[in-house]
Amino acid sequence: MARDIFRLSFCQQNKTRFRETHELLATYFEKQANQEVAPDSPEPEKYDNSDWRQYTAEFLYHALFARRDEGQRQFISHFFASRYLKQLEVVMIPFTAVVAEAAVENYRLLPDSTERFLKSIKLSFLFSWMMLGENPAKYEKINYENVIGSSKEEIEAALRPCFSQVDFLEDGLGKYAGLLYKSLRSNPSQRRDLLHQLTEQAERFSSNAHPEFGSNLFLEVGNCLYLLEKYEEALASYEKALAIKDDFTEAWSKQGMVLTELDRDEEALASYDKGLAIKDDFLEAWLKRGDVLRKLDRDEEALASYDKGLAIKDDYPPIWSSKGLTLSLLGRYDEALTNLNEAVKLQPEYPLWWANQGIVLARAGRYQDSLASCEKALELQANDESGHYGKACYFALQNDVDLAIKNLQQAINLNPRRCRREAKVNPDFDSIRDNLKFQALLQG
């Protein structure tokens, strides 16, 4: 209380001197942080150092009082970087301290623009922190009523003032992370430009001195490009990641995924094998490796790959489902349905498992049960392609060309990449493969 009164009096008497004092303190703590960890050190070395984090938090606190727009940008840069490296305290300490002080009646010690900035992000700062690295579409259904009460719209509104400053941030991890998180909230054309800038940032400050960190920068870029279906560019990013750290299992697995999309299946298989030779308990790699083997008609090897994955984790629905589909291709329908039932039991609200169960039932000639499973998938999520794709298989296996094409068209409208890729190799469509309408659907 005494300190607050003193600072308020000091500010009212000589605001210029008040700001200069905070500037001196900001400079002091910035120097302390730089003495603890050299400024040109890799970012993880800084954020992993508890003393550096404490000095930097103190620096940001005083910079917010002293540096106006520059102080805000320094705070934003650390906000993005600390989220990326999961070191909350760097920005949370100064933020909570300033907000607590600003709550005092008639307290106007901050520069006006900084006060407005902090107020604009205050409402949803905690949720913004948690959701920053998420695509907003993925948390539309989260119920916030019993937590803090912030809606998705409020969370995103709290982030916008931060994203508006990304272009003005200095090169480094803060700008990289800001571009990454902003790209999740942009339309495809804007995202392409942001990812180009993201690549440039990764190339500027990735360092062989901390290979895991540098490699992960390019992995993140590759993942974003993959979602944009920019497969050649994604492949180039994964290759850069592996050039920095060639024992990065996840990067080998992601490279395998993009090679599969490019129909370079043997190379994809080699990528999975290289990654698994380094770390043989990487569940996702065993699943994707099995899927490539199934695509290559090496079904028994695919089953062995799925079994390797299940030996690591036996409650993983995607592997149960993929194994079931593969068994059905070998005519082992009872075993196939046992595996699909396991996927449905573990994740009963996921439409894909019901649709895949419908496909296996149709292959087994149990058409009535098949249609019921596909309809269940559509009941769970009408805008998911799985139910329509399952029904397309169901009708194709009964040589009902018109309904097969109609349902496949609906599935492709919802997810063209997945449905076209799978329909090209799915034997369920062999009876209509020469149909011109079917061929036109696959060509888009």
Secondary structure, DSSP 8 states (H G I E B T S, - for coil): -HHHHHHHHHHHH-HHHHHHHHHHHHHHHHHHHHHHS-TTS-HHHHHT-HHHHHHHHHHHHHHHHH-HHHHHHHHHHHHHHHHHTT-THHHHHHHHHHHHHHTSTT---S-HHHHHHHHHHHTTHHHHHHHTTS-GGGGTT---TTTT---HHHHHHHHHHHHTTGGGS-TTHHHHHHHHHHHTTS-HHHHHHHHHHHHHHHHHH--TTSHHHHHHHHHHHHHHHHHTT-HHHHHHHHHHHHHH-TT-HHHHHHHHHHHHHTT-HHHHHHHHHHHHHH-TT-HHHHHHHHHHHHHTT-HHHHHHHHHHHHHH-TT-HHHHHHHHHHHHHTT-HHHHHHHHHHHHHH-TT-HHHHHHHHHHHHHTT-HHHHHHHHHHHHHH-TT-HHHHHHHHHHHHHTT-HHHHHHHHHHHHHH-HHHHHHHHHH-GGGGGGTT-HHHHHHHH-
